[in-house]
Every structure is written in structure tokens, then in C-alpha cells.
């Protein structure tokens, strides 16, 4: 019998219920350096779907923080949604400040959708004649060689990208190996068909002709990038596939498009943190009855999502990305990064309760890296796990 992953949700559920006390405790730690005062900036972030809800809760706490954010007018952060459709708001306005006029994102003015889109928008804004409309980017992917040197990736928590199976699934009870996933998501260029396209090949108990229905995250998402680079070991989803064997691309971590007829044969990448958040009713439930399952014999849990060895294959950092050319760069660091004054709000552990509540795993107090000499609860420009 397969395990219900709700049994592995203790950290998200327990810490979520205790977010207030945890946050208060963190604020009194000797190693949590109080951020310096801010000049009342409007700070807007765009990009990742994966971290949108968690960062929204963190921003809400920051915006209301009385012991840190006390100046008049106060700094205020704005969390631009990746799409103007449910479960995101249909319209979202970032008010004007000295750097940028008021800006409304809706169906007529689409926001950047996904980590790579958000990072590209941040870099375009920084290079524009009047920068300052997008101040940093949410990201579920790490640094790429194609990212400019002015970008700084601050990892603030751990997540994991696994996959869902559904009731009646024909996925083997032991789960899938990394090679199985590569064989499912890539094709033999000689035939254009997947190396493995029938569940019967991997699970003799499945009827022959159980054609695998593969789903994939939209291509501007950090999850798409990470699935390719880490889970598929550098291969690309649908590499070598002809038009008859392409994946169905969906908004990341949204399984509502998997039909009842397809569920037994379906596989779809899905964030552990998003699964946990939905299970604990802090975000809309888009799991459609799916549960996280095994890769290389391991389930994603709080015990296997770790920075050290022996971890779940899909373990990843989640990030906020600052650009040194942005006019509000120093203000952004006091919220999501680390500078010569010490860790900012997020990197000084002031949002540990919100991080855990939304299924992510806070990082330990350790060297920040990336040329930063002080310790913090963030990692600067870390290598992928």
C-alpha cells in the first residue's frame, strides 16, 4: 500500500500553526541581525509561481513589521502575480514612487510568468532608461551561465520538485528512477517516440497499452528549467519527440487540467511545498487528487529535503534575485539579501514561521557564501543541490 504524504506534512502543519511564536522567537536570537531603517520605498517583485504564495505571506509580515519597518512613510513590498487568472488576482496595481509610475498588471498587461520570465523582466527594467518598476524577481531556479553578473541569487529556503500520481495510477509501487523519468520525457530521435511510452514496460501489472500521459511545467518557469537540468540530468523535456509525442504543458503546480480519463496514466511535475500548502489549506488546492511519489526510492519529506547528501533527487533552493543596477538595490537587500550591515529581514530568520507554513524548509544559520563574509539564513549564489 502506498503511503499518504499527509503523514509527512508535520513540519508544515505544526510550524504553520505556530508561525507567530516562531517568528517572535527568531527575532530575539543573538545571531539575527536587525535590518537598518529603510527610506520608504515601493518594492515590487515578479516571477515565480512556485514561491508566489509564500513570498506573499513574508511580504505581508514585513509590511506590517513594527520593530523594523518604523519609518514614515514605511517601505512597502508588492507581490506581482504571475497570471491574471484564478487562483491569482485578475488585476494587481503597484503604486507610483519616485522611480516608477503606478502600474497595473491584468489580462491587457501581462506580468512576467515564471522564474526565467521574472529574471528577464528584472534585467530589462534595470537596463531601461527609467529603471525601478520591478525591483527583484522570485525564482525557483538557481544561477545559469547566461545570467548577467549583476544578478545575485539569494536562496532563502528549500523545496523539492517531484511528481504526482493519481488514484488508480499505473506507476510502479516502488516509484520511478531518474533514468525512468529521462526515458519517459525524452524520445528516440529515430522514431520520435519516447524511450518508454507505456507503463507496462515499467510495471508489468499495468495492462499493455497503458500509454503514459506526460505533463510538464510551462517553459518560462523555474520548475521547467530545474526539471531539465537536475531531474532529467541535463536533458530537455520532449527532446527528440515528434508532434505526436509531445508533453502537455500547464501552469506549474496546477494539476486541474489532468482529466479523469488520463489520471491512471498521468505523470506531472509538482512542488512539494505547493502540495503541502494545499494540504494545509493555505493556498488553493490544485492537486486534483494527486499525491507526491518516489524518485530513486525516496519520497520528498522534511527528512529527505536537506542540503547534505542522501537527499531526495528533486531537492532545490528557492530564491529571490536582486540586480545590482537597480536603483532600489540596497533597499531590496535589506529585505531579501545580505549586505555589509548584515542580513536583511528574510535572511535574519524573521520569516521562519511563514516559510514553514507554506511547505518550504528554512535554511540553517551558516556562511552566506558568494563573497559575503557574514553568516545568515540565506545562501548567496549557491550551486544547485
Order of alpha helices (4+ residues) and beta strands (2+ residues): alpha-alpha-beta-alpha-beta-beta-beta-alpha-beta-beta-alpha-beta-beta-alpha-beta-alpha-beta-beta-alpha-beta-beta-alpha-beta-beta-alpha-beta-beta-beta-beta
